[in-house]
Amino acid sequence: MGSLSSGGWARVCAAALLVALSGFAARNETAFASGAAQPAPPAQTAHAADATHVTETVEPRRQPMTFTWHAAPKGRCAPDCRDWIEAVGVITTDTPALFEKIATGHDLSSATVVLNSSGGSVLDALALGRVWRKAGIFTTVGQVIEKDGAGGKVRAIEPDAYCESMCVFLLLSGKTRIVPPEAHVRVHQIWMGDRANDAKAATYTAQDLMIVERDVGRLAKYTFDMGGTGELLTLALSVPPWEPLHELSRAEMRLGNLVTDEPVVAGAPKPEPLHTATVGKPVAAKPIQDRVATVPATIAPTKTAEALPPTGGAAPGQ
């Protein structure tokens, strides 16, 4: 694993300490990042507005993640003749197994994952990301669509899409990573969903704090293994759940080594060989969501904080 500069480690430790002082943590076996949306069981949710009940359709990127394989059309796929794997939704404990199912029998080194996600399970995202890196998958942000072409319908990627919370660390796992200018890449602090709606007023235990700190460590190691930098971690760990998600600028993406189609930061840590587990079995712990660590069997599963509505803004003090 590449080494961090003293300044990078200082910022990571400071961010972890800030989390500790704030008193956040996870209680359940599945933890989510504060920016990730919890999977919505029903296809629709209802809420009251001005004494009138309004039915609101849940966005696909806020429902459990699904994968769709789009094979490159023979003879008319230029300029991109790679297969595309559309990944839409929240990373859950089922996500690694679902990916393994769709990937069976395919050459993943010739595939690009197209992400549109609100984040999700921490441990499952890290395990899946290691599988993607080992397979040599490319990653990008967007929505796969069909449009009219010279020879009929052709596939295309609509770049106006979102990659938030733990999705950003899945994006980082790509051997090649491209983020279109129109895409929204947003980061947020790790926090438990069962207490994220009123994080300041909630109570936390020493066990909660231990779980969070352990997950911050796992997230840090993964980031450096993938060639990311301490700056990317610092940005993510500096935004509490009561503030809008921080949308990364192009300069911040380059600083974090999140994109490979633009100049990267000099002296960034180089990826080391990864110790990967099987896709369907997250490493050394029960699945965690969008950012918190594994929990002993005696503790109930945690969930990620509900993702805030898209704002596009940067968190104060960033």
Secondary structure, DSSP 8 states (H G I E B T S, - for coil): -----HHHHHHHHHHHHHHHHHT----SSS-BBTTS----SSSEEEEEETTEEEEEE--GGGSB-EEEEE---TT--TT--SEEEEEESBB-TTHHHHHHHHHTTS-GGGEEEEEEB--BBHHHHHHHHHHHHHHT-EEEE-EEEEEEETTEEEEEEE---EEETHHHHHHHT-SSEE--TT-EEEE--B-BTTSSTTTTT----HHHHHHHHHHHHHHHHHHHHTT--HHHHHHHHT--TTS--EE--HHHHHHTT--SSS---TT-----------TTS-TTSS--BTT-----TTS----B-----------TT-
